[in-house]
Amino acid sequence: MLDGPNFMLMAVLVVLLVLLLTKAGFSQSNDRDDNKNVPIAVFCGTNAVISVPNFIKNRNSTYNDLRMQILSQRVLYARAQALSAGDSVFAAAQCRNYLSVDQCVACFDAGVSELVNCTSGNGASVSFDNCFLRYEDFADFYNNPYVSEDANITPNVLCGDQSASQPTVFNQVVDGFLSDLKDATPKTSNFFVASKRQIAGGNATVYVTAQCIANINQATCQTCMDRAYDKLNDCLPNREGRFSDLGCFARYSDTPFFNDNQTMDITKVLKGHSSKSAIIGAAVGGVVLIFLILLSWFLYRSWKKSKKTEQAKFEGAIHYNYKDLQLATDNFSEENILGKGGFGEVFKAVLEDNNVVAVKKLLVQHARAKEEFENEVRLISNVHHRNLLRLLGWSIEESCLLLVLEYMPNGSLDRFLWGSKRGTLNWNQRYEIIFGIARGLAHLHDEFHVKIVHRDIKSSNILLSDDFKPKIADLGWQGFNLRTKPMLAPSLPGYTAPEYALHGVLSEKVDTYSFGIVVLEIISGRRSTDVGSDAQSTYYLLENTWKLYEKKIHIMVIDETLNLNRHEQEHVTKIIEIALLCTQSPASNRPTMSEVVLMLQEGQSLGKRQLTRPTFVTIKIGGFI
């Protein structure tokens, strides 16, 4: 016999199960009239056919099958095949989940019309705002859209031609929204998100949607969404942008393209709650609430009786078992050391699932080190940005504190400026690195819910991905290290703002100063503290640059390994002026990092600002004088 509470729980579970197993209809139509079926991308393949008439017959057969599935089964995703006489055709079609079935069919028909002339080869695809249609002579793309046959197909990005009226605020809101979209879409049960978000200080609203191709796995969806996030950010501050790829579609706009009642709260998805769909969520919301309350009570009671899990998630960061990390680094062997610094050593680690990560080993002897460490993990694990190194997990073993971080195959930026890879970065790559660092700092200062001052921006703390995208490392741990090792000097001589180095005055403008120094290093290929032997290089980098600027010959700062044309030289001189602006004193004369992003993005230089001579800090071994 079931007692009262258990009987109630079983009843709720039965009701919930019935509702979830009931197939959702699509009567909730998107009645907006601004969704026109205009092609975003069309691709005609070149795979030779045996017989054109037979190929066309098979293709038309799959078209009819797909259309019939959508109409009769009331679905928004279908696939079909026709295999006769050697000219096999495998096809798939998918519509956005905010469409009605009739709207889906209309988009499908538009796709068929677009591909009617693709007869020179077997294989074609077309993408719209509302749907996609694709056929091939192989079936692999059903579950993996990025098969080897697609190596020559590149993503398509369309940016609007109108800039937002409040570009700074718009950039901040949309960048954060797209970042959430990127993380949330692969976590939903149907790889689909439609959501909206208000822009503070105005009446504007941003609408976003993303959808991965059905039947692919979560990792493939995440890879595609990461690419979409990177590309759509290049559209900002334009009011709309679209990304279309073989694996996914994403779009943002300040004009609504789905109804308000079709949105979902992606914050719940990001916190780990799966989402069936907005329609089902609304239908069973009340029942789910009761279920979750009862389930939470039972789980809490079970938790009280069980041991603490070794893989417990800690606000997005995983608690790793120390012995597992010890094994993954071969007992923290010298062969696996990636680098050493003021915070400890960093090791390359290969986990049991063959994922490669970096493990940072922090050695501290402080009574409150563990508590301080956990506070930092709580904060930093919530920071997600394309230009900030991701904290994946953590571990504590007595006095040994471990961080599990993204692994960056290209290592640190300084290797490419004056290390073993010197001279291998062209100007476009250097500019993208400068721009990425600025965006990462702007996120820390102005976009995250807590203002974070990094304190230790330097070239060795800028890591590069395999495609040379920059990520700022050591986020938050400079402050932790200062608290656990009070005698540690702030940052590295040459990068530190005068007010912080000499008087300990800390603000986000300290990072702006350090950013300016790093920019000069990227442009010149010189360390900030290097002193050259020729007559024009007897000063440290900042002072030398300023003296050349006074003579209007700061073009001479440019790295000799760069072979620039006249247009590129003009661009670099503007960036040098922005770097000098970032090093102005007092700190109030420096721009915010959000302002720097706009200046870099729009090709601006100083505008009405006037440069004044920076405060030069004389450096000696062991500190400042």
HUBELKA-V216428 format. One line per field, one symbol per residue. burial: + if it has 24 or more other C-alpha atoms within 12 Angstrom, else -. A space follows every 10 residues. Layout:
burial->???
This chain:
burial->--------+- -+---+---- ---+-+---+ ----+-+-++ +++++-+-+- ----++-+++ ++++++++++ ---+++++++ ++----++++ ++++++++++ ++++++++++ ++-+++-++- ++++++++++ +++++++++- ++-+++---+ ----+++++- ---+--++++ ++++++++++ ++++++++++ +++++++-+- ----++++++ ++++++++-+ ++++++++++ ++++++++++ ++++++++++ ++++++++++ -++++++-++ ---+++++++ +--+--++-- +--------- ---------- ---+++++++ ++-+++-++- -+---+-++- ++++++++++ ------++++ ++++----++ --++-+++++ ++++++++++ ++++++---+ ++++++++-+ ++++++++-- --+++++-++ ++++++++++ ++++++++-- -+++++++++ +++++--+++ ++++++++++ ++++----++ ++++++++++ +----+++++ ++++++++++ +++++++++- ------+-++ +++++++++- ---++++++- -+------+- ++++++++++ +++++++--+ ++++++++++ ++--++---- +--+++++-- -----
